[in-house]
């Protein structure tokens, strides 16, 4: 049957990387879901230059919930998050601000 819904397959071992993987892959799943009915079908998948936009955005959105995921270890996780990479800073061009620990 064709349910037209994304499926995320991943293995988890109870680490920070689990959260990074599920949020990243959820971004890809979101992109697939919102584009599932595009016509022609060749336009469903973005080119290589855009395929990580949704997934990296989902990682940044999920960071706001790190305390709920990691409790007292949230600060350690935030320091190791993708926003700690200076080459990603230019991605935030929407007028918003980065979390304080990213600056």
Buried (B, 14 or more C-beta within 10 A) or exposed (E): EEEEEBEEEEEEEEEBEBBBBBBBBBBBBBBBBEBBEEEEEEEBEEEEEEEBEBBBBBBBEBBEEBEEBBEEEBEEBBEEBBBEEEEBEEBEEEEEEBEEEBE
